Amino acid sequence: MAFKIIWSPRAVSNLEEICDYISRDSEYYAALFAKKVVKLIKEIPGFPKSGRIVPELPGCMAHGSTQTDALENINEAMKLWIDVSREHGDTIPEPRCHRLVYA
């Protein structure tokens, strides 16, 4: 079965807001981030079981073309999520378990 990713208006808006935020410091890294996100999203239909979710970190998820790529991507996503939360003074939740949820 072929899967298709359909971007919701909210997802598009969120990506634009994130890129706008990054571009305050570097337009280069904002563009690089956007390209990486779009590339990863385009790969999802070919690997529907390769996603990773971190339940403690709302919205923190990643995909990859292989299980190894997905694990590398989720580790990067977790670090970024925590860095941004610290910058905003948000509380970092304690881990509930020591394994990732495979989606």
CNS distance restraints for C-alpha pairs under 8 A (distance, minus, plus):
assign (resid   2 and name CA) (resid  45 and name CA) 6.84 0.50 0.50
assign (resid   2 and name CA) (resid  46 and name CA) 7.73 0.50 0.50
assign (resid   3 and name CA) (resid  45 and name CA) 4.81 0.50 0.50
assign (resid   3 and name CA) (resid  46 and name CA) 7.45 0.50 0.50
assign (resid   3 and name CA) (resid  48 and name CA) 7.73 0.50 0.50
assign (resid   4 and name CA) (resid  45 and name CA) 5.85 0.50 0.50
assign (resid   5 and name CA) (resid  41 and name CA) 7.42 0.50 0.50
assign (resid   5 and name CA) (resid  42 and name CA) 7.56 0.50 0.50
assign (resid   5 and name CA) (resid  44 and name CA) 7.67 0.50 0.50
assign (resid   5 and name CA) (resid  45 and name CA) 6.87 0.50 0.50
assign (resid   7 and name CA) (resid  11 and name CA) 6.04 0.50 0.50
assign (resid   7 and name CA) (resid  12 and name CA) 6.46 0.50 0.50
assign (resid   8 and name CA) (resid  12 and name CA) 6.40 0.50 0.50
assign (resid   9 and name CA) (resid  13 and name CA) 6.10 0.50 0.50
assign (resid  10 and name CA) (resid  14 and name CA) 6.00 0.50 0.50
assign (resid  11 and name CA) (resid  15 and name CA) 6.18 0.50 0.50
assign (resid  12 and name CA) (resid  16 and name CA) 6.20 0.50 0.50
assign (resid  13 and name CA) (resid  17 and name CA) 6.11 0.50 0.50
assign (resid  14 and name CA) (resid  18 and name CA) 6.13 0.50 0.50
assign (resid  15 and name CA) (resid  19 and name CA) 6.12 0.50 0.50
assign (resid  15 and name CA) (resid  34 and name CA) 7.41 0.50 0.50
assign (resid  16 and name CA) (resid  20 and name CA) 6.04 0.50 0.50
assign (resid  17 and name CA) (resid  21 and name CA) 6.15 0.50 0.50
assign (resid  18 and name CA) (resid  22 and name CA) 6.25 0.50 0.50
assign (resid  19 and name CA) (resid  23 and name CA) 5.96 0.50 0.50
assign (resid  19 and name CA) (resid  30 and name CA) 4.94 0.50 0.50
assign (resid  19 and name CA) (resid  31 and name CA) 7.22 0.50 0.50
assign (resid  19 and name CA) (resid  33 and name CA) 7.34 0.50 0.50
assign (resid  19 and name CA) (resid  34 and name CA) 6.71 0.50 0.50
assign (resid  20 and name CA) (resid  24 and name CA) 6.63 0.50 0.50
assign (resid  20 and name CA) (resid  30 and name CA) 7.23 0.50 0.50
assign (resid  21 and name CA) (resid  25 and name CA) 7.85 0.50 0.50
assign (resid  22 and name CA) (resid  26 and name CA) 6.22 0.50 0.50
assign (resid  22 and name CA) (resid  27 and name CA) 7.12 0.50 0.50
assign (resid  22 and name CA) (resid  29 and name CA) 6.93 0.50 0.50
assign (resid  22 and name CA) (resid  30 and name CA) 5.13 0.50 0.50
assign (resid  23 and name CA) (resid  27 and name CA) 4.22 0.50 0.50
assign (resid  23 and name CA) (resid  28 and name CA) 7.40 0.50 0.50
assign (resid  23 and name CA) (resid  29 and name CA) 7.03 0.50 0.50
assign (resid  23 and name CA) (resid  30 and name CA) 5.08 0.50 0.50
assign (resid  26 and name CA) (resid  30 and name CA) 6.27 0.50 0.50
assign (resid  27 and name CA) (resid  31 and name CA) 6.16 0.50 0.50
assign (resid  28 and name CA) (resid  32 and name CA) 6.17 0.50 0.50
assign (resid  29 and name CA) (resid  33 and name CA) 5.91 0.50 0.50
assign (resid  30 and name CA) (resid  34 and name CA) 6.23 0.50 0.50
assign (resid  31 and name CA) (resid  35 and name CA) 6.16 0.50 0.50
assign (resid  32 and name CA) (resid  36 and name CA) 6.20 0.50 0.50
assign (resid  33 and name CA) (resid  37 and name CA) 6.20 0.50 0.50
assign (resid  34 and name CA) (resid  38 and name CA) 6.16 0.50 0.50
assign (resid  35 and name CA) (resid  39 and name CA) 6.04 0.50 0.50
assign (resid  36 and name CA) (resid  40 and name CA) 6.15 0.50 0.50
assign (resid  37 and name CA) (resid  41 and name CA) 6.12 0.50 0.50
assign (resid  38 and name CA) (resid  42 and name CA) 6.17 0.50 0.50
assign (resid  39 and name CA) (resid  43 and name CA) 6.51 0.50 0.50
assign (resid  40 and name CA) (resid  44 and name CA) 6.59 0.50 0.50
assign (resid  40 and name CA) (resid  63 and name CA) 6.67 0.50 0.50
assign (resid  40 and name CA) (resid  64 and name CA) 6.64 0.50 0.50
assign (resid  41 and name CA) (resid  63 and name CA) 7.88 0.50 0.50
assign (resid  43 and name CA) (resid  47 and name CA) 6.83 0.50 0.50
assign (resid  43 and name CA) (resid  64 and name CA) 7.26 0.50 0.50
assign (resid  43 and name CA) (resid  65 and name CA) 6.39 0.50 0.50
assign (resid  44 and name CA) (resid  48 and name CA) 5.76 0.50 0.50
assign (resid  44 and name CA) (resid  50 and name CA) 7.77 0.50 0.50
assign (resid  44 and name CA) (resid  63 and name CA) 6.77 0.50 0.50
assign (resid  44 and name CA) (resid  64 and name CA) 7.35 0.50 0.50
assign (resid  44 and name CA) (resid  65 and name CA) 7.45 0.50 0.50
assign (resid  46 and name CA) (resid  65 and name CA) 7.77 0.50 0.50
assign (resid  47 and name CA) (resid  64 and name CA) 7.71 0.50 0.50
assign (resid  47 and name CA) (resid  65 and name CA) 6.22 0.50 0.50
assign (resid  47 and name CA) (resid  66 and name CA) 7.71 0.50 0.50
assign (resid  49 and name CA) (resid 102 and name CA) 7.70 0.50 0.50
assign (resid  49 and name CA) (resid 103 and name CA) 6.07 0.50 0.50
assign (resid  50 and name CA) (resid  63 and name CA) 5.79 0.50 0.50
assign (resid  50 and name CA) (resid  64 and name CA) 6.13 0.50 0.50
assign (resid  50 and name CA) (resid  65 and name CA) 7.01 0.50 0.50
assign (resid  50 and name CA) (resid  66 and name CA) 6.55 0.50 0.50
assign (resid  50 and name CA) (resid  67 and name CA) 5.79 0.50 0.50
assign (resid  50 and name CA) (resid  70 and name CA) 6.33 0.50 0.50
assign (resid  50 and name CA) (resid 102 and name CA) 7.50 0.50 0.50
assign (resid  50 and name CA) (resid 103 and name CA) 6.94 0.50 0.50
assign (resid  51 and name CA) (resid  61 and name CA) 7.24 0.50 0.50
assign (resid  51 and name CA) (resid  62 and name CA) 5.76 0.50 0.50
assign (resid  51 and name CA) (resid  63 and name CA) 4.36 0.50 0.50
assign (resid  51 and name CA) (resid  64 and name CA) 6.92 0.50 0.50
assign (resid  51 and name CA) (resid  70 and name CA) 6.35 0.50 0.50
assign (resid  51 and name CA) (resid 102 and name CA) 6.18 0.50 0.50
assign (resid  51 and name CA) (resid 103 and name CA) 5.06 0.50 0.50
assign (resid  52 and name CA) (resid  61 and name CA) 5.52 0.50 0.50
assign (resid  52 and name CA) (resid  62 and name CA) 5.36 0.50 0.50
assign (resid  52 and name CA) (resid  63 and name CA) 6.24 0.50 0.50
assign (resid  52 and name CA) (resid  70 and name CA) 6.62 0.50 0.50
assign (resid  52 and name CA) (resid  71 and name CA) 7.27 0.50 0.50
assign (resid  52 and name CA) (resid  74 and name CA) 6.49 0.50 0.50
assign (resid  52 and name CA) (resid 100 and name CA) 6.66 0.50 0.50
assign (resid  52 and name CA) (resid 101 and name CA) 6.04 0.50 0.50
assign (resid  52 and name CA) (resid 102 and name CA) 5.02 0.50 0.50
assign (resid  52 and name CA) (resid 103 and name CA) 5.65 0.50 0.50
assign (resid  53 and name CA) (resid  60 and name CA) 6.20 0.50 0.50
assign (resid  53 and name CA) (resid  61 and name CA) 4.41 0.50 0.50
assign (resid  53 and name CA) (resid  62 and name CA) 6.74 0.50 0.50
assign (resid  53 and name CA) (resid  74 and name CA) 7.63 0.50 0.50
assign (resid  53 and name CA) (resid 100 and name CA) 6.50 0.50 0.50
assign (resid  53 and name CA) (resid 101 and name CA) 5.42 0.50 0.50
assign (resid  53 and name CA) (resid 102 and name CA) 6.54 0.50 0.50
assign (resid  53 and name CA) (resid 103 and name CA) 6.76 0.50 0.50
assign (resid  54 and name CA) (resid  58 and name CA) 7.40 0.50 0.50
assign (resid  54 and name CA) (resid  60 and name CA) 5.79 0.50 0.50
assign (resid  54 and name CA) (resid  61 and name CA) 6.29 0.50 0.50
assign (resid  54 and name CA) (resid  78 and name CA) 7.84 0.50 0.50
assign (resid  54 and name CA) (resid 100 and name CA) 6.14 0.50 0.50
assign (resid  54 and name CA) (resid 101 and name CA) 6.50 0.50 0.50
assign (resid  55 and name CA) (resid  60 and name CA) 7.73 0.50 0.50
assign (resid  55 and name CA) (resid 101 and name CA) 7.44 0.50 0.50
assign (resid  56 and name CA) (resid  93 and name CA) 6.23 0.50 0.50
assign (resid  56 and name CA) (resid  94 and name CA) 7.42 0.50 0.50
assign (resid  56 and name CA) (resid  95 and name CA) 6.47 0.50 0.50
assign (resid  56 and name CA) (resid  96 and name CA) 7.15 0.50 0.50
assign (resid  57 and name CA) (resid  78 and name CA) 7.71 0.50 0.50
assign (resid  57 and name CA) (resid  81 and name CA) 7.43 0.50 0.50
assign (resid  57 and name CA) (resid  93 and name CA) 7.32 0.50 0.50
assign (resid  60 and name CA) (resid  74 and name CA) 7.77 0.50 0.50
assign (resid  60 and name CA) (resid  77 and name CA) 6.44 0.50 0.50
assign (resid  60 and name CA) (resid  78 and name CA) 6.59 0.50 0.50
assign (resid  60 and name CA) (resid  81 and name CA) 6.88 0.50 0.50
assign (resid  61 and name CA) (resid  74 and name CA) 6.23 0.50 0.50
assign (resid  61 and name CA) (resid  77 and name CA) 6.94 0.50 0.50
assign (resid  62 and name CA) (resid  70 and name CA) 6.16 0.50 0.50
assign (resid  62 and name CA) (resid  71 and name CA) 8.00 0.50 0.50
assign (resid  62 and name CA) (resid  73 and name CA) 5.73 0.50 0.50
assign (resid  62 and name CA) (resid  74 and name CA) 5.02 0.50 0.50
assign (resid  62 and name CA) (resid  77 and name CA) 6.89 0.50 0.50
assign (resid  63 and name CA) (resid  69 and name CA) 7.45 0.50 0.50
assign (resid  63 and name CA) (resid  70 and name CA) 4.72 0.50 0.50
assign (resid  63 and name CA) (resid  73 and name CA) 6.71 0.50 0.50
assign (resid  63 and name CA) (resid  74 and name CA) 7.42 0.50 0.50
assign (resid  64 and name CA) (resid  68 and name CA) 7.57 0.50 0.50
assign (resid  64 and name CA) (resid  69 and name CA) 4.72 0.50 0.50
assign (resid  64 and name CA) (resid  70 and name CA) 4.03 0.50 0.50
assign (resid  64 and name CA) (resid  71 and name CA) 7.76 0.50 0.50
assign (resid  64 and name CA) (resid  73 and name CA) 6.90 0.50 0.50
assign (resid  65 and name CA) (resid  69 and name CA) 6.19 0.50 0.50
assign (resid  65 and name CA) (resid  70 and name CA) 7.00 0.50 0.50
assign (resid  66 and name CA) (resid  70 and name CA) 6.20 0.50 0.50
assign (resid  67 and name CA) (resid  71 and name CA) 6.22 0.50 0.50
assign (resid  68 and name CA) (resid  72 and name CA) 6.23 0.50 0.50
assign (resid  69 and name CA) (resid  73 and name CA) 6.02 0.50 0.50
assign (resid  70 and name CA) (resid  74 and name CA) 6.06 0.50 0.50
assign (resid  71 and name CA) (resid  75 and name CA) 6.20 0.50 0.50
assign (resid  72 and name CA) (resid  76 and name CA) 6.39 0.50 0.50
assign (resid  73 and name CA) (resid  77 and name CA) 6.08 0.50 0.50
assign (resid  74 and name CA) (resid  78 and name CA) 6.00 0.50 0.50
assign (resid  75 and name CA) (resid  79 and name CA) 6.35 0.50 0.50
assign (resid  76 and name CA) (resid  80 and name CA) 6.25 0.50 0.50
assign (resid  77 and name CA) (resid  81 and name CA) 6.00 0.50 0.50
assign (resid  78 and name CA) (resid  82 and name CA) 6.14 0.50 0.50
assign (resid  79 and name CA) (resid  83 and name CA) 6.10 0.50 0.50
assign (resid  80 and name CA) (resid  84 and name CA) 6.10 0.50 0.50
assign (resid  81 and name CA) (resid  85 and name CA) 6.14 0.50 0.50
assign (resid  82 and name CA) (resid  86 and name CA) 6.10 0.50 0.50
assign (resid  82 and name CA) (resid  92 and name CA) 6.77 0.50 0.50
assign (resid  83 and name CA) (resid  87 and name CA) 6.23 0.50 0.50
assign (resid  84 and name CA) (resid  88 and name CA) 6.35 0.50 0.50
assign (resid  85 and name CA) (resid  89 and name CA) 6.12 0.50 0.50
assign (resid  85 and name CA) (resid  90 and name CA) 4.96 0.50 0.50
assign (resid  85 and name CA) (resid  91 and name CA) 7.09 0.50 0.50
assign (resid  85 and name CA) (resid  92 and name CA) 7.02 0.50 0.50
assign (resid  86 and name CA) (resid  90 and name CA) 5.75 0.50 0.50
assign (resid  86 and name CA) (resid  91 and name CA) 7.41 0.50 0.50
assign (resid  86 and name CA) (resid  92 and name CA) 7.57 0.50 0.50
